[in-house]
Amino acid sequence: MPSSICELKHLKDMNFIGCMRLDKLPDDLEGLKVHRSDVKYQVSEYDDFIRLCFTREPQTQEFQKLKILDLRRCDIEEVPESLGHLELLEELRLTNTDVKHLPDSICMLKHLKYLILQRCVLLKKLPDNLGELESLQTLDLSRCYSIREIPSSICMLKQLKILDLWHCFCLEKLPEGIGQLESLEELYITGCYNIRQIPDSICLLKNLKKLELEGCGLQEA
């Protein structure tokens, strides 16, 4: 990538999709006045990009305007605590990564609307305070095979419209207070065969339009 890219002062999108052989980013990348940046597919020098995005050094202040961070299929196992510094982030995609846990600082992302964790097969636990993501509209945990529990604080997500737990094989129950998700429109628990019962509070979901239960281990009352 030529260093002259750093002279593009009005750049709004960076899209590295399919750049599997990209092994270096320009040293002066932090000079870009980035208003929105997408990192897609695979960036081999992931650590350098994270250093740029997640620090509060004066020269990296423009990265605090980041709205979309897409790291799907990147070779990463850990997301740093400094993720919480991306205060304007609206969408975070970690699909098909080896992330095992999310930092508690993710709960500081008050503008986050979309948290996409599809096929994070090693992810075992979500932050207890996930309910502090007050703007969250979509939580996608489909094929997170190792997830055993959804934190009860999720019931505080008043803007949540889509909760996708498709094929979360190890998940044993839904939060009892799930009926508090007053905006929920779609709930997918297909293939969650360890879920034996659905909380009665689900009947309080007045905006629920789609409920998929196929393959669950539900027992008759």
N, CA, C and O of each residue as an XYZ file, in Angstrom:
884
protein
N       0.852     -1.189      0.000
C       0.000      0.000      0.000
C       0.889      1.240      0.000
O       1.748      1.370      0.872
N       0.706      2.153     -0.952
C       1.581      3.331     -1.033
C       1.371      4.274      0.149
O       0.256      4.431      0.647
N       2.446      4.888      0.580
C       2.352      5.817      1.710
C       1.533      7.047      1.366
O       1.048      7.741      2.259
N       1.374      7.326      0.071
C       0.614      8.502     -0.357
C      -0.855      8.420      0.034
O      -1.560      9.428     -0.007
N      -1.326      7.235      0.413
C      -2.716      7.116      0.838
C      -2.992      7.986      2.055
O      -4.129      8.382      2.312
N      -1.942      8.272      2.791
C      -2.097      9.083      3.994
C      -2.401     10.543      3.679
O      -2.705     11.323      4.581
N      -2.322     10.911      2.416
C      -2.634     12.282      2.013
C      -4.119     12.461      1.694
O      -4.558     13.567      1.381
N      -4.891     11.374      1.773
C      -6.330     11.434      1.458
C      -7.086     11.923      2.685
O      -7.593     11.123      3.471
N      -7.156     13.218      2.843
C      -7.671     13.806      4.073
C      -9.186     13.704      4.224
O      -9.715     13.931      5.312
N      -9.887     13.364      3.144
C     -11.346     13.265      3.229
C     -11.840     11.826      3.092
O     -13.017     11.593      2.817
N     -10.948     10.875      3.281
C     -11.293      9.468      3.187
C     -12.343      9.104      4.235
O     -12.194      9.424      5.414
N     -13.399      8.436      3.794
C     -14.471      8.048      4.710
C     -14.524      6.546      4.956
O     -14.998      6.116      6.008
N     -14.050      5.739      4.015
C     -14.100      4.293      4.159
C     -12.749      3.672      3.814
O     -12.109      4.056      2.835
N     -12.327      2.715      4.627
C     -11.194      1.874      4.289
C     -11.698      0.440      4.294
O     -12.210     -0.037      5.306
N     -11.559     -0.231      3.195
C     -12.090     -1.580      3.049
C     -10.981     -2.491      2.540
O     -10.531     -2.355      1.403
N     -10.542     -3.424      3.388
C      -9.441     -4.316      3.038
C      -9.939     -5.717      2.694
O      -9.191     -6.687      2.815
N     -11.168     -5.825      2.276
C     -11.744     -7.145      2.036
C     -10.968     -7.890      0.947
O     -10.702     -7.352     -0.127
N     -10.618     -9.127      1.249
C      -9.919     -9.976      0.294
C      -8.428     -9.709      0.177
O      -7.756    -10.329     -0.647
N      -7.894     -8.793      0.988
C      -6.464     -8.472      0.890
C      -5.660     -9.450      1.757
O      -5.096     -9.075      2.784
N      -5.625    -10.681      1.325
C      -4.997    -11.719      2.143
C      -3.476    -11.600      2.182
O      -2.836    -12.146      3.081
N      -2.892    -10.895      1.218
C      -1.431    -10.770      1.188
C      -0.936     -9.434      1.722
O       0.259     -9.143      1.688
N      -1.849     -8.643      2.205
C      -1.452     -7.367      2.793
C      -0.706     -7.639      4.093
O      -1.276     -8.192      5.034
N       0.553     -7.258      4.148
C       1.330     -7.554      5.340
C       1.893     -6.319      6.019
O       2.629     -6.428      7.000
N       1.552     -5.141      5.503
C       2.050     -3.928      6.141
C       1.134     -2.756      5.819
O       0.661     -2.601      4.693
N       0.897     -1.938      6.832
C       0.151     -0.705      6.655
C       1.128      0.459      6.697
O       2.163      0.357      7.355
N       0.834      1.561      6.019
C       1.750      2.705      6.029
C       2.026      3.205      7.436
O       1.140      3.211      8.291
N       3.253      3.622      7.666
C       3.639      4.083      9.002
C       2.840      5.297      9.442
O       2.592      5.479     10.634
N       2.432      6.134      8.484
C       1.732      7.371      8.825
C       0.223      7.239      8.709
O      -0.471      8.238      8.525
N      -0.297      6.013      8.815
C      -1.728      5.811      8.653
C      -2.536      6.627      9.654
O      -3.659      7.041      9.367
N      -1.956      6.854     10.833
C      -2.683      7.608     11.834
C      -2.952      9.049     11.402
O      -3.759      9.741     12.023
N      -2.282      9.504     10.342
C      -2.502     10.861      9.855
C      -3.797     11.037      9.093
O      -4.214     12.168      8.840
N      -4.442      9.947      8.725
C      -5.701     10.026      7.990
C      -6.799     10.617      8.863
O      -6.902     10.295     10.047
N      -7.609     11.473      8.279
C      -8.756     12.029      8.982
C      -9.952     11.100      8.754
O     -10.905     11.454      8.061
N      -9.885      9.936      9.335
C     -10.899      8.915      9.060
C     -12.173      9.210      9.852
O     -12.131      9.410     11.066
N     -13.293      9.232      9.154
C     -14.581      9.420      9.800
C     -15.298      8.100      9.986
O     -16.059      7.943     10.941
N     -15.077      7.160      9.108
C     -15.636      5.828      9.259
C     -14.663      4.857      8.632
O     -14.172      5.098      7.529
N     -14.379      3.777      9.306
C     -13.380      2.847      8.780
C     -13.840      1.420      8.960
O     -14.244      1.027     10.055
N     -13.783      0.642      7.899
C     -14.121     -0.774      7.959
C     -12.857     -1.593      7.721
O     -12.132     -1.346      6.758
N     -12.592     -2.553      8.580
C     -11.515     -3.494      8.345
C     -12.176     -4.833      8.104
O     -12.768     -5.401      9.022
N     -12.090     -5.338      6.916
C     -12.848     -6.531      6.575
C     -11.934     -7.663      6.109
O     -10.885     -7.443      5.504
N     -12.365     -8.850      6.410
C     -11.742    -10.104      6.021
C     -10.468    -10.358      6.796
O     -10.533    -10.814      7.937
N      -9.308    -10.081      6.215
C      -8.081    -10.481      6.901
C      -6.997     -9.440      6.700
O      -6.587     -9.158      5.574
N      -6.542     -8.878      7.795
C      -5.436     -7.926      7.771
C      -4.312     -8.558      8.575
O      -4.420     -8.690      9.794
N      -3.238     -8.949      7.909
C      -2.197     -9.701      8.591
C      -1.471     -8.866      9.641
O      -1.001     -9.401     10.645
N      -1.380     -7.572      9.413
C      -0.729     -6.728     10.421
C      -1.803     -6.148     11.333
O      -1.883     -4.940     11.553
N      -2.610     -7.040     11.845
C      -3.728     -6.682     12.710
C      -3.266     -5.871     13.917
O      -3.916     -4.894     14.288
N      -2.156     -6.264     14.532
C      -1.699     -5.592     15.738
C      -1.442     -4.114     15.509
O      -1.748     -3.287     16.368
N      -0.873     -3.775     14.338
C      -0.609     -2.380     14.049
C      -1.898     -1.594     13.902
O      -1.994     -0.455     14.357
N      -2.898     -2.210     13.257
C      -4.145     -1.490     13.087
C      -4.829     -1.285     14.435
O      -5.362     -0.210     14.709
N      -4.812     -2.306     15.264
C      -5.417     -2.185     16.582
C      -4.707     -1.119     17.401
O      -5.337     -0.371     18.149
N      -3.375     -1.059     17.250
C      -2.624     -0.029     17.963
C      -3.113      1.354     17.564
O      -3.245      2.242     18.407
N      -3.380      1.531     16.287
C      -3.854      2.817     15.798
C      -5.254      3.127     16.287
O      -5.551      4.258     16.673
N      -6.109      2.127     16.269
C      -7.520      2.342     16.585
C      -7.792      2.469     18.076
O      -8.652      3.248     18.488
N      -7.068      1.712     18.883
C      -7.468      1.538     20.255
C      -6.680      2.361     21.272
O      -6.919      2.229     22.472
N      -5.756      3.199     20.832
C      -5.012      4.002     21.793
C      -5.581      5.402     21.864
O      -6.362      5.818     21.008
N      -5.183      6.111     22.883
C      -5.628      7.492     23.050
C      -4.475      8.477     22.836
O      -4.531      9.616     23.300
N      -3.451      8.040     22.145
C      -2.353      8.948     21.854
C      -2.869     10.107     21.010
O      -3.758      9.900     20.184
N      -2.345     11.321     21.183
C      -2.839     12.482     20.452
C      -2.908     12.283     18.949
O      -3.860     12.737     18.315
N      -1.911     11.608     18.356
C      -1.879     11.463     16.912
C      -2.932     10.496     16.398
O      -3.134     10.402     15.187
N      -3.611      9.773     17.286
C      -4.606      8.792     16.833
C      -6.034      9.223     17.187
O      -6.955      8.407     17.150
N      -6.215     10.485     17.524
C      -7.532     10.934     17.938
C      -8.588     10.737     16.866
O      -9.752     10.498     17.187
N      -8.203     10.834     15.585
C      -9.198     10.688     14.531
C      -9.824      9.302     14.514
O     -10.950      9.136     14.045
N      -9.104      8.305     15.022
C      -9.674      6.971     15.038
C     -10.765      6.825     16.092
O     -11.467      5.814     16.126
N     -10.908      7.820     16.943
C     -12.008      7.774     17.901
C     -13.338      7.999     17.203
O     -14.390      7.807     17.814
N     -13.316      8.404     15.928
C     -14.542      8.603     15.157
C     -14.993      7.333     14.447
O     -15.994      7.330     13.731
N     -14.249      6.265     14.655
C     -14.562      4.999     13.998
C     -15.986      4.557     14.338
O     -16.377      4.548     15.505
N     -16.753      4.193     13.316
C     -18.139      3.763     13.520
C     -18.337      2.278     13.240
O     -19.193      1.641     13.854
N     -17.561      1.727     12.328
C     -17.700      0.315     11.968
C     -16.332     -0.360     12.041
O     -15.369      0.091     11.420
N     -16.262     -1.436     12.802
C     -15.038     -2.220     12.886
C     -15.391     -3.668     12.564
O     -16.052     -4.349     13.350
N     -14.947     -4.123     11.412
C     -15.276     -5.461     10.927
C     -13.994     -6.282     10.856
O     -13.155     -6.065      9.981
N     -13.851     -7.220     11.775
C     -12.638     -8.036     11.870
C     -12.944     -9.503     11.590
O     -12.210    -10.387     12.032
N     -14.010     -9.763     10.867
C     -14.381    -11.157     10.612
C     -13.258    -11.895      9.890
O     -12.616    -11.375      8.978
N     -13.054    -13.129     10.340
C     -12.053    -14.039      9.784
C     -10.615    -13.585     10.016
O      -9.688    -14.163      9.449
N     -10.421    -12.575     10.829
C      -9.051    -12.196     11.181
C      -8.504    -13.199     12.197
O      -9.258    -13.777     12.979
N      -7.230    -13.391     12.175
C      -6.583    -14.360     13.045
C      -6.322    -13.729     14.405
O      -5.185    -13.389     14.734
N      -7.386    -13.575     15.198
C      -7.245    -12.938     16.509
C      -7.872    -13.825     17.582
O      -8.841    -14.540     17.328
N      -7.310    -13.766     18.763
C      -7.805    -14.545     19.888
C      -8.275    -13.657     21.026
O      -8.959    -14.117     21.940
N      -7.907    -12.384     20.970
C      -8.220    -11.503     22.087
C      -8.514    -10.097     21.568
O      -7.859     -9.607     20.648
N      -9.497     -9.472     22.168
C      -9.814     -8.074     21.877
C      -9.359     -7.260     23.086
O      -9.742     -7.580     24.211
N      -8.562     -6.228     22.885
C      -7.997     -5.497     24.020
C      -9.037     -4.678     24.787
O     -10.058     -4.272     24.232
N      -8.767     -4.447     26.045
C      -9.640     -3.633     26.895
C      -9.852     -2.244     26.310
O     -10.892     -1.622     26.524
N      -8.866     -1.768     25.578
C      -8.953     -0.415     25.031
C     -10.011     -0.288     23.940
O     -10.201      0.794     23.385
N     -10.705     -1.391     23.628
C     -11.829     -1.312     22.705
C     -12.823     -0.243     23.143
O     -13.439      0.421     22.309
N     -12.971     -0.085     24.430
C     -13.916      0.897     24.971
C     -13.595      2.324     24.610
O     -14.433      3.206     24.796
N     -12.388      2.582     24.091
C     -12.007      3.929     23.682
C     -12.699      4.359     22.393
O     -12.751      5.550     22.087
N     -13.229      3.401     21.638
C     -13.898      3.739     20.373
C     -15.334      4.157     20.680
O     -16.286      3.427     20.404
N     -15.461      5.328     21.247
C     -16.715      5.754     21.856
C     -17.869      5.911     20.868
O     -19.029      5.848     21.273
N     -17.578      6.113     19.589
C     -18.634      6.321     18.600
C     -18.934      5.068     17.792
O     -19.721      5.109     16.846
N     -18.314      3.961     18.160
C     -18.490      2.722     17.408
C     -19.963      2.286     17.417
O     -20.600      2.234     18.469
N     -20.484      1.977     16.230
C     -21.870      1.553     16.080
C     -21.994      0.084     15.689
O     -23.029     -0.539     15.928
N     -20.953     -0.465     15.094
C     -21.038     -1.845     14.618
C     -19.703     -2.551     14.840
O     -18.650     -2.056     14.438
N     -19.762     -3.714     15.484
C     -18.569     -4.516     15.733
C     -18.837     -5.932     15.254
O     -19.777     -6.586     15.706
N     -17.997     -6.401     14.331
C     -18.129     -7.750     13.779
C     -16.863     -8.551     14.067
O     -15.761     -8.163     13.681
N     -17.044     -9.663     14.744
C     -15.932    -10.547     15.066
C     -16.192    -11.957     14.546
O     -15.642    -12.924     15.072
N     -17.011    -12.078     13.536
C     -17.401    -13.364     12.963
C     -16.183    -14.218     12.593
O     -15.208    -13.728     12.021
N     -16.267    -15.500     12.933
C     -15.228    -16.466     12.557
C     -13.845    -16.108     13.099
O     -12.839    -16.288     12.413
N     -13.800    -15.610     14.309
C     -12.517    -15.375     14.962
C     -12.387    -16.356     16.129
O     -13.348    -17.035     16.490
N     -11.194    -16.422     16.708
C     -10.932    -17.324     17.831
C     -11.019    -16.607     19.174
O     -10.395    -17.016     20.153
N     -11.797    -15.539     19.204
C     -11.964    -14.786     20.449
C     -12.618    -15.663     21.511
O     -13.631    -16.311     21.247
N     -12.041    -15.684     22.705
C     -12.545    -16.534     23.784
C     -13.389    -15.763     24.785
O     -14.227    -16.339     25.480
N     -13.165    -14.461     24.854
C     -13.974    -13.624     25.731
C     -13.919    -12.191     25.228
O     -13.032    -11.818     24.461
N     -14.875    -11.402     25.670
C     -14.906     -9.987     25.306
C     -14.499     -9.162     26.520
O     -14.850     -9.512     27.646
N     -13.771     -8.084     26.311
C     -13.362     -7.257     27.447
C     -14.568     -6.541     28.068
O     -15.521     -6.196     27.370
N     -14.515     -6.326     29.360
C     -15.600     -5.610     30.035
C     -15.802     -4.215     29.466
O     -16.898     -3.658     29.531
N     -14.732     -3.656     28.906
C     -14.812     -2.294     28.379
C     -15.774     -2.171     27.210
O     -16.151     -1.058     26.843
N     -16.183     -3.297     26.613
C     -17.131     -3.223     25.501
C     -18.431     -2.580     25.962
O     -19.163     -1.992     25.166
N     -18.705     -2.697     27.243
C     -19.945     -2.139     27.795
C     -19.924     -0.614     27.835
O     -20.933      0.013     28.155
N     -18.776     -0.014     27.512
C     -18.670      1.443     27.461
C     -19.131      2.007     26.115
O     -19.235      3.222     25.948
N     -19.405      1.123     25.164
C     -19.747      1.561     23.807
C     -21.229      1.911     23.740
O     -22.049      1.100     23.309
N     -21.560      3.101     24.160
C     -22.956      3.510     24.309
C     -23.674      3.719     22.985
O     -24.900      3.827     22.959
N     -22.926      3.777     21.879
C     -23.547      3.965     20.565
C     -23.602      2.667     19.763
O     -24.086      2.659     18.631
N     -23.111      1.568     20.343
C     -23.056      0.309     19.614
C     -24.467     -0.216     19.334
O     -25.272     -0.390     20.249
N     -24.747     -0.464     18.057
C     -26.057     -0.951     17.631
C     -26.025     -2.406     17.203
O     -27.008     -3.129     17.368
N     -24.897     -2.838     16.654
C     -24.792     -4.189     16.108
C     -23.556     -4.881     16.668
O     -22.431     -4.427     16.461
N     -23.774     -5.973     17.373
C     -22.676     -6.788     17.889
C     -22.823     -8.173     17.259
O     -23.706     -8.948     17.626
N     -21.944     -8.465     16.308
C     -22.040     -9.677     15.502
C     -20.889    -10.617     15.867
O     -19.721    -10.332     15.602
N     -21.251    -11.734     16.477
C     -20.255    -12.694     16.972
C     -20.475    -14.075     16.370
O     -20.144    -15.081     16.998
N     -21.015    -14.137     15.189
C     -21.291    -15.414     14.525
C     -20.046    -16.312     14.485
O     -18.942    -15.857     14.186
N     -20.252    -17.566     14.788
C     -19.206    -18.586     14.675
C     -17.966    -18.281     15.501
O     -16.865    -18.698     15.143
N     -18.130    -17.573     16.581
C     -17.024    -17.442     17.542
C     -17.091    -18.683     18.431
O     -17.578    -18.630     19.560
N     -16.597    -19.788     17.905
C     -16.847    -21.093     18.513
C     -16.107    -21.291     19.838
O     -16.428    -22.212     20.590
N     -15.128    -20.443     20.131
C     -14.390    -20.559     21.382
C     -14.896    -19.593     22.450
O     -14.442    -19.627     23.594
N     -15.824    -18.746     22.076
C     -16.358    -17.760     23.012
C     -17.227    -18.462     24.054
O     -18.228    -19.089     23.709
N     -16.850    -18.359     25.311
C     -17.550    -19.081     26.376
C     -18.409    -18.183     27.244
O     -19.365    -18.641     27.870
N     -18.067    -16.902     27.281
C     -18.736    -16.027     28.245
C     -18.861    -14.618     27.691
O     -17.986    -14.128     26.978
N     -19.969    -13.981     28.037
C     -20.185    -12.585     27.690
C     -20.003    -11.733     28.941
O     -20.190    -12.231     30.050
N     -19.645    -10.471     28.789
C     -19.495     -9.612     29.968
C     -20.791     -9.537     30.768
O     -21.878     -9.456     30.196
N     -20.670     -9.563     32.081
C     -21.855     -9.529     32.942
C     -22.682     -8.270     32.745
O     -23.902     -8.293     32.908
N     -22.025     -7.172     32.395
C     -22.714     -5.891     32.266
C     -23.106     -5.570     30.831
O     -23.195     -4.400     30.458
N     -23.340     -6.597     30.028
C     -23.681     -6.380     28.625
C     -24.922     -5.505     28.475
O     -25.094     -4.833     27.459
N     -25.766     -5.515     29.468
C     -26.987     -4.708     29.428
C     -26.743     -3.214     29.413
O     -27.678     -2.437     29.222
N     -25.500     -2.798     29.611
C     -25.177     -1.369     29.572
C     -25.044     -0.844     28.145
O     -24.875      0.357     27.936
N     -25.119     -1.747     27.159
C     -25.065     -1.324     25.751
C     -26.439     -0.800     25.358
O     -27.195     -1.478     24.661
N     -26.750      0.381     25.797
C     -28.104      0.910     25.737
C     -28.651      1.143     24.338
O     -29.862      1.285     24.166
N     -27.775      1.185     23.330
C     -28.230      1.407     21.953
C     -28.306      0.125     21.136
O     -28.700      0.160     19.970
N     -27.933     -1.012     21.734
C     -27.811     -2.259     20.981
C     -29.155     -2.696     20.396
O     -30.163     -2.775     21.098
N     -29.141     -2.977     19.094
C     -30.342     -3.418     18.394
C     -30.247     -4.870     17.934
O     -31.265     -5.558     17.846
N     -29.040     -5.341     17.642
C     -28.848     -6.709     17.178
C     -27.701     -7.360     17.941
O     -26.593     -6.827     18.009
N     -27.996     -8.529     18.515
C     -26.971     -9.345     19.161
C     -27.001    -10.704     18.489
O     -27.949    -11.471     18.658
N     -25.962    -10.997     17.727
C     -25.897    -12.232     16.952
C     -24.831    -13.156     17.536
O     -23.632    -12.906     17.419
N     -25.303    -14.226     18.167
C     -24.419    -15.222     18.765
C     -24.572    -16.567     18.064
O     -24.209    -17.601     18.625
N     -25.098    -16.564     16.862
C     -25.353    -17.818     16.158
C     -24.064    -18.622     15.980
O     -23.020    -18.089     15.604
N     -24.173    -19.917     16.262
C     -23.061    -20.861     16.170
C     -21.922    -20.544     17.141
O     -20.772    -20.908     16.894
N     -22.236    -19.883     18.215
C     -21.267    -19.741     19.308
C     -21.433    -20.983     20.181
O     -22.109    -20.947     21.209
N     -20.821    -22.055     19.768
C     -21.082    -23.374     20.326
C     -20.702    -23.514     21.801
O     -21.200    -24.408     22.485
N     -19.821    -22.635     22.298
C     -19.320    -22.794     23.669
C     -20.052    -21.942     24.694
O     -19.828    -22.093     25.895
N     -20.916    -21.057     24.241
C     -21.653    -20.182     25.159
C     -22.601    -21.013     26.021
O     -23.410    -21.779     25.497
N     -22.503    -20.863     27.335
C     -23.341    -21.633     28.246
C     -24.416    -20.784     28.917
O     -25.425    -21.300     29.397
N     -24.184    -19.486     28.941
C     -25.107    -18.630     29.692
C     -25.185    -17.250     29.054
O     -24.189    -16.711     28.571
N     -26.385    -16.695     29.063
C     -26.594    -15.314     28.634
C     -26.769    -14.484     29.900
O     -27.647    -14.792     30.707
N     -25.967    -13.442     30.102
C     -26.078    -12.670     31.347
C     -27.467    -12.056     31.511
O     -28.068    -11.594     30.541
N     -27.962    -12.056     32.728
C     -29.304    -11.532     32.996
C     -29.421    -10.048     32.665
O     -30.517     -9.545     32.419
N     -28.294     -9.355     32.658
C     -28.333     -7.910     32.370
C     -28.810     -7.628     30.952
O     -29.167     -6.493     30.636
N     -28.821     -8.651     30.088
C     -29.276     -8.458     28.715
C     -30.720     -7.952     28.699
O     -31.151     -7.304     27.745
N     -31.443     -8.250     29.746
C     -32.851     -7.853     29.825
C     -33.011     -6.338     29.942
O     -34.128     -5.828     29.856
N     -31.914     -5.619     30.135
C     -31.940     -4.156     30.203
C     -31.854     -3.511     28.828
O     -31.951     -2.289     28.713
N     -31.673     -4.319     27.776
C     -31.455     -3.773     26.431
C     -32.798     -3.389     25.798
O     -33.397     -4.173     25.062
N     -33.244     -2.202     26.090
C     -34.577     -1.761     25.671
C     -34.690     -1.510     24.179
O     -35.799     -1.414     23.654
N     -33.556     -1.402     23.480
C     -33.580     -1.161     22.035
C     -33.366     -2.444     21.229
O     -33.442     -2.420     20.001
N     -33.099     -3.560     21.906
C     -32.763     -4.797     21.209
C     -33.947     -5.309     20.388
O     -35.050     -5.488     20.906
N     -33.697     -5.540     19.103
C     -34.737     -6.020     18.190
C     -34.497     -7.456     17.732
O     -35.446     -8.196     17.472
N     -33.223     -7.849     17.634
C     -32.895     -9.189     17.151
C     -31.924     -9.856     18.117
O     -30.859     -9.319     18.420
N     -32.315    -11.043     18.597
C     -31.447    -11.867     19.433
C     -31.327    -13.228     18.752
O     -32.291    -13.991     18.694
N     -30.140    -13.519     18.241
C     -29.920    -14.738     17.471
C     -29.005    -15.678     18.253
O     -27.816    -15.410     18.430
N     -29.583    -16.779     18.713
C     -28.844    -17.797     19.478
C     -28.826    -19.119     18.718
O     -28.711    -20.185     19.323
N     -28.937    -19.050     17.426
C     -29.048    -20.224     16.556
C     -27.884    -21.193     16.784
O     -26.718    -20.829     16.632
N     -28.219    -22.409     17.145
C     -27.235    -23.482     17.343
C     -26.192    -23.154     18.407
O     -25.017    -23.489     18.252
N     -26.613    -22.509     19.473
C     -25.754    -22.376     20.652
C     -25.969    -23.642     21.477
O     -26.756    -23.657     22.424
N     -25.265    -24.689     21.107
C     -25.516    -26.022     21.636
C     -25.401    -26.112     23.155
O     -26.151    -26.853     23.791
N     -24.473    -25.365     23.737
C     -24.207    -25.490     25.172
C     -25.124    -24.616     26.033
O     -25.146    -24.749     27.257
N     -25.864    -23.743     25.402
C     -26.741    -22.842     26.144
C     -27.857    -23.637     26.806
O     -28.557    -24.404     26.145
N     -28.021    -23.454     28.114
C     -28.974    -24.264     28.874
C     -30.255    -23.538     29.234
O     -31.265    -24.174     29.536
N     -30.229    -22.218     29.206
C     -31.441    -21.492     29.557
C     -31.382    -20.055     29.047
O     -30.318    -19.521     28.734
N     -32.560    -19.455     28.977
C     -32.687    -18.037     28.648
C     -32.876    -17.264     29.946
O     -33.371    -17.824     30.925
N     -32.498    -16.005     29.974
C     -32.719    -15.208     31.185
C     -34.206    -15.159     31.545
O     -35.055    -15.002     30.668
N     -34.513    -15.292     32.821
C     -35.901    -15.294     33.267
C     -36.627    -14.005     32.901
O     -37.835    -14.001     32.667
N     -35.876    -12.921     32.857
C     -36.499    -11.628     32.586
C     -36.531    -11.242     31.118
O     -36.632    -10.060     30.791
N     -36.446    -12.234     30.219
C     -36.366    -11.936     28.792
C     -37.579    -11.134     28.314
O     -37.507    -10.440     27.300
N     -38.673    -11.229     29.033
C     -39.873    -10.479     28.666
C     -39.721     -8.977     28.804
O     -40.581     -8.219     28.355
N     -38.633     -8.540     29.421
C     -38.377     -7.105     29.569
C     -37.817     -6.483     28.294
O     -37.680     -5.263     28.204
N     -37.490     -7.326     27.302
C     -36.943     -6.814     26.036
C     -38.097     -6.289     25.190
O     -38.533     -6.940     24.241
N     -38.571     -5.133     25.538
C     -39.817     -4.603     24.993
C     -39.779     -4.314     23.501
O     -40.832     -4.215     22.872
N     -38.597     -4.177     22.920
C     -38.487     -3.893     21.484
C     -38.183     -5.136     20.659
O     -38.107     -5.064     19.432
N     -38.008     -6.283     21.327
C     -37.575     -7.489     20.617
C     -38.598     -7.917     19.562
O     -39.786     -8.069     19.848
N     -38.102     -8.107     18.336
C     -38.945     -8.510     17.212
C     -38.616     -9.913     16.705
O     -39.483    -10.603     16.169
N     -37.345    -10.337     16.879
C     -36.941    -11.638     16.356
C     -36.087    -12.360     17.397
O     -35.117    -11.811     17.921
N     -36.472    -13.612     17.685
C     -35.729    -14.435     18.633
C     -35.503    -15.803     18.004
O     -36.449    -16.508     17.652
N     -34.222    -16.166     17.869
C     -33.854    -17.435     17.244
C     -33.130    -18.302     18.262
O     -32.049    -17.946     18.732
N     -33.728    -19.443     18.603
C     -33.050    -20.393     19.479
C     -33.069    -21.796     18.854
O     -33.002    -22.806     19.555
N     -33.161    -21.830     17.544
C     -33.118    -23.088     16.798
C     -31.839    -23.871     17.117
O     -30.745    -23.307     17.122
N     -31.984    -25.149     17.377
C     -30.816    -26.001     17.599
C     -30.217    -25.901     18.983
O     -29.175    -26.503     19.244
N     -30.847    -25.156     19.881
C     -30.355    -25.071     21.267
C     -30.965    -26.231     22.053
O     -31.883    -26.031     22.849
N     -30.457    -27.430     21.830
C     -31.136    -28.609     22.345
C     -30.973    -28.814     23.847
O     -31.588    -29.717     24.414
N     -30.156    -27.992     24.496
C     -30.037    -28.068     25.949
C     -31.013    -27.147     26.673
O     -31.110    -27.181     27.900
N     -31.728    -26.335     25.923
C     -32.753    -25.484     26.530
C     -34.017    -26.315     26.698
O     -34.625    -26.743     25.717
N     -34.404    -26.539     27.943
C     -35.553    -27.402     28.250
C     -36.838    -26.615     28.462
O     -37.935    -27.134     28.254
N     -36.698    -25.361     28.877
C     -37.881    -24.555     29.162
C     -37.683    -23.135     28.676
O     -36.563    -22.630     28.609
N     -38.795    -22.503     28.339
C     -38.797    -21.107     27.946
C     -39.420    -20.301     29.076
O     -40.493    -20.669     29.553
N     -38.794    -19.216     29.524
C     -39.374    -18.431     30.613
C     -40.782    -17.938     30.280
O     -41.059    -17.544     29.147
N     -41.657    -17.963     31.267
C     -43.028    -17.496     31.064
C     -43.074    -16.038     30.617
O     -44.014    -15.612     29.946
N     -42.057    -15.290     30.994
C     -42.066    -13.862     30.670
C     -41.997    -13.604     29.177
O     -42.195    -12.471     28.739
N     -41.716    -14.642     28.378
C     -41.647    -14.451     26.931
C     -42.987    -13.963     26.390
O     -43.051    -13.336     25.332
N     -44.048    -14.258     27.125
C     -45.391    -13.838     26.710
C     -45.570    -12.325     26.796
O     -46.562    -11.788     26.302
N     -44.630    -11.647     27.411
C     -44.712    -10.190     27.542
C     -44.105     -9.475     26.336
O     -44.156     -8.248     26.251
N     -43.532    -10.236     25.406
C     -42.868     -9.634     24.246
C     -43.903     -9.258     23.193
O     -44.144    -10.012     22.250
N     -44.506     -8.102     23.357
C     -45.630     -7.686     22.523
C     -45.219     -7.343     21.096
O     -46.061     -7.327     20.198
N     -43.947     -7.070     20.878
C     -43.485     -6.714     19.530
C     -42.829     -7.884     18.809
O     -42.328     -7.728     17.695
N     -42.829     -9.053     19.440
C     -42.182    -10.220     18.837
C     -42.937    -10.665     17.582
O     -44.136    -10.944     17.616
N     -42.194    -10.721     16.481
C     -42.790    -11.095     15.204
C     -42.308    -12.463     14.723
O     -43.003    -13.138     13.962
N     -41.130    -12.865     15.162
C     -40.562    -14.116     14.677
C     -39.904    -14.856     15.833
O     -39.036    -14.316     16.518
N     -40.331    -16.106     16.041
C     -39.780    -16.948     17.094
C     -39.496    -18.321     16.498
O     -40.408    -19.016     16.051
N     -38.214    -18.708     16.498
C     -37.823    -19.998     15.929
C     -37.283    -20.894     17.039
O     -36.306    -20.561     17.710
N     -37.944    -22.045     17.215
C     -37.617    -22.962     18.300
C     -37.201    -24.349     17.830
O     -36.926    -25.226     18.649
N     -37.155    -24.548     16.539
C     -36.903    -25.881     15.999
C     -35.594    -26.475     16.536
O     -34.552    -25.820     16.545
N     -35.678    -27.723     16.978
C     -34.483    -28.402     17.452
C     -34.130    -28.127     18.893
O     -33.080    -28.567     19.362
N     -34.985    -27.407     19.616
C     -34.745    -27.199     21.037
C     -35.200    -28.428     21.813
O     -35.993    -29.226     21.313
N     -34.698    -28.580     23.030
C     -35.068    -29.735     23.842
C     -36.209    -29.433     24.778
O     -36.196    -29.866     25.930
N     -37.196    -28.698     24.308
C     -38.289    -28.257     25.159
C     -39.098    -29.434     25.689
O     -39.401    -30.380     24.962
N     -39.438    -29.356     26.969
C     -40.228    -30.388     27.610
C     -41.668    -29.918     27.756
O     -41.923    -28.735     27.978
N     -42.587    -30.828     27.633
C     -43.993    -30.466     27.802
C     -44.274    -30.173     29.261
O     -43.745    -30.819     30.166
N     -45.131    -29.168     29.461
C     -45.479    -28.776     30.840
C     -46.312    -29.871     31.511
O     -46.701    -29.729     32.670
